[in-house]
Amino acid sequence: MFDHSNTPDFAKLPHGVGVGYKPQHFSEIMASDGAVDWLEVHAENYMGDGGRPPAQLEALGAKYPLSIHGVGLSIGSEGPLDPAHLKRLQKLCDRVNPASFSEHLAWSTHDMGFLNDLLPLPYTDQTLTTVAAHIDQVQNTLGRQMLLENPSNYLAFKETQMPEVEFFAQLVERTGCGLLLDVNNVFISATNQQTDPLSYLNAFPLAHVGEIHMGGHDHDLDDHGAPLLIDSHGREVAEPVWVLLDHVLRTAGSRPVLIEWDTDVPEWPVLATEAARAKTALQTAVPA
């Protein structure tokens, strides 16, 4: 298990609302006071050594706490982590000193090839051992705790040996990692697999959640005509997902809440409106 006692006392994300940063919103964000409390960026967009992205990130970091969210580590891959990618990530975290670092429970590499998707895993003892070893490697390399995000699921594996919530609980116990709870992903997975999202949330290790994600999804139909939700991050958060957020906050207490909007990115006022609704959720769902 990762030994937190030997790490620096890093800053923590405030229990307020953040948004996923997009460069077209730079001026509005820098001029804004109170619309957001922190920002999140995708690690892979800021691994270069020069140019506008690192300069903007430095300016943003001087005003807001930052969360670094990775999409390319392939934590769930059967093979070893890419040492060059991990080194670039370490360099970025050392430079930015973020308040949080997170990644996805997924795999996206095979035989040195990169697949442009976050692919699911069977929840088996073998997978648990592999993922735990990768988390240990990341946390020891970065010298900080990482958060692991629950996936959006479109299918289930026959070889799965344990529920997803138990898999996450075991990872926390083995590695000392924290968790990133994507509430939209919970709703998507429950709809696609015809399960109960509240039962999932009630069994989830909420005490270890260091960040919550909220995003939009698209509606489709599967081959049998049943509803199929796609994790698109391309529209407003759906009403049932806001209801689930209220449940989480009432149950677990306040947490940092992020609004994700990564495709068909709107003008800043639209994103700021979503952030304002998340602020209201934090203020009304959590006892004073």
N, C-alpha and C positions, 0 to 999 in steps of 0.2 A: 504493500500500500504506500502511496505517495506520502512522504513525511512533510507536512505543512509547517512543522516547527522550525525547519531549516531554511525556509524561504523568506524573502523580504516581505514586509507588511505592505502589500500592494494596495492601491486605492480600490474601492469597491464602487460598482454602479449604484447611483442613487435609486431609491424606490419611487421612481417617477417614470415618465414616458419618453421613449426615444423613437427615432425613425431611422430606417435604412437610408444612408446618405447617397444622393445622386448629384454628380457634378453640376447639372443644370440648376440645382437649387442652392448653389454655394452662396450667392449674394444675399438671397432671402434669409438663409439660415444665419449667416453672419450678422445680418441686421436685425434678426428676430430676438426679442427678449421675452422668455416665458413660454413660447410655443412648444419647445421641447426641453428636456432636461439632460439628454445625452444622445449620442449618435452611434450607429453601427456601420462598419464598412466590411466588405468582403476582402479577405486577406490577399487573395491572388491579384487584385487590382492595384496593389500598392507594394509589390515586391521589387519594383525597379529602383535604381539608385538616384535617378534625377528626373527633371521635368516637372510638369504641373501637378500630377497626382500627389507626390510626396510633399510638395510645397503647400497644397491645399490641406492635406492631412495635418501638417504641422500647425497651420493656422486654426483649423477646427479644434485640434487638441489643446490649444492654448485657451479656448473658450468653453469647451464641453468635455466631459468624460467620454472616453471612446471604448467601444466594444469591437474586438476583431473577430469576425465570423469566417471560418474557413469552409471551403467547398471542395478542396482538392486533395486532402490527405489520404482519402480512401482507408479510413480506420478499419472497415470491415473486410478488407481484402485478405485473401488467404496468404498472399506473399508478403514480403517485408515492406515497410514504409519506404518511400523514396527518400534517401538521405539528403539529396540536393534540395528537394522541396522542403523538407524539415529544417534544413539549414537556413533557407531563405525566410521561412516562417520565424525562426529564432531571431534572425537579424531584424526583422520587422518589429517583433515584440520588444526587443531590446531598445530599438530606436523610438518607438511610440509609447512604450510603457502603458499598455491599455489597462482599463479597469476590469476587463473580462476578455477571455478567449474561449471560443466555442467551435465545435465541429459537429458533423452529422454522423449518426449511426447508419452507415451505408458503405458501399464499395463502388469504385469508379475506375479501377485499373486492373489490367490483366496482361501478363507476359510483357510488361514494359509499355503496353499501349494504354491510352487514356480514353475512357468512354464518357461522352458528354452527358452524363446522367448520374443521379444518385440512386443506386440499385439496392434492393432489399436483401435481407439476410434471413436464413433459418435460425431459430432460437434454440440452439443445441449446446451441449457442454463443450464441444470442440470449438464452436464459434465463440462462446463465452471466453474460453482460454485465449484464443487468438486476439479478440478485441481487447481484453484486459491487458495483454502484453503490449499491444500497440498504444493503449492509453498510458501505461507506465512509461513507455519510451518517450511519448510526447511530453508528459508532465516533467520528467526528469531532464529532458533536453531544454525545455522552456524555463524550468525552475519555477513553475507556477501551476496552480490547479487549472484544469480545463473543464468546460461544460460540454455535455453530450446531448444532442437533440434527438427527440423521437421522430421517426419517419412518417411520411404519408404512405399508406399501404394500399395496393391495388389487388393483391392476391395473398394467399397464405401458403406456406410450405408444408407438405405432408410430414417431413422429417422434424418439424418443430417439436421440441420437448418441453417447453415451458411458455407461459404467457409473456407477452412483451414487457409488462410491468415488472414481473419477477426478474426478467433478464436485466433490466435497468437497475433494480435493487441489488442484484448480485454484482454488477459492475461497480456500483458505488461502494459496496462492502469490500471488494477486492482491491480497488485502485484508489479510493478516496476522491474520485472525480465528483464534480457537481453535475447537475442536469439542467438542460434547457428544455422547457415545456412549450412545444408548439401546439397551441389550442386548436388552430385550424387543422393541423395534421390529425389530431385526435378525432375531430368531426369527420374529416374525409375518410379516415380508416374505418370508423364505425359505420358510416353510410355505405361504403363500398363492401364491407364484410358483414353487414347487417348485425352489428353488435351495439351495445349501449355505451355511449360516450361517458355518461355519468358514472357507470360502474368502473370504467377504465380510470377516470380521474380519481375516484374514491380509493382505488387500489394503488395509484401511482405514488412513488416516494416524494411527496410534495415538500417535505422538510429539506430536501437537498436541491430544490429548484433555485437556481441563481438568476434566471432570466426567463421571461415569457415572450413568445412570439405570437403575433396576430397578423393574419394576411387574408387575401381573397382567394377564391377558387372558382373554377368554371364547371358547368354542368354538361354532362354527356350521358349516353346510354351504352351499356355493354352489349355483347352479342346476343344476350337473352332479353334485352329490352329493359333491364333493371337500371336504376339510377347509378351513374358513375361520376364521381367528383374528381377533378384534376387540380392539383396544387399549382396554380398558375402565378400567384402573387401579382395579378394583373387587374384587380378591381377592389372595391370597398370590401371590408370585412362583412360577412353575412350575419344576419340577425341571430341565428342559432349559435354562432360562435361567440358573439357578445354575451349571450346568456350563459354559456359555458365559462367564459372568463369571470363573470360575476360569481359563479359557484366556486371557482378556484380561489378567488380573492377572499371570499367569505370563509373558506375552509382553511386556507394556508396563510392568510395575512398578506400584506402588501409585498410586492416584488417589482423589479424593473420590468416594464412592459414595452415591447417594441412593435411598431407598425411597419410591416414589410410591404413594399410595392416595387417589384423589380421589372415587370414588363408593362408596356403601354403606360409608362410613367406619366402621371398627371402634372398639371401645374401645382406649384407649391401650396396655394390656398386649399386645394382639395386634400392634399396630404396633411396639412395642418388641421383641417377639420376632423380627420380620422384621429389625429393625435389628441385633439381636444376631447373627443368622445372617450378615449382611453383614460385621460385624466379624470373625467367624470366618474368612470367606472372605479378607479382607484379611490376616489374621494367618497363614493356612496356605498361601495360594497365592503369596505373594510371598516370595522368599528373604530371610532376615534380613541 
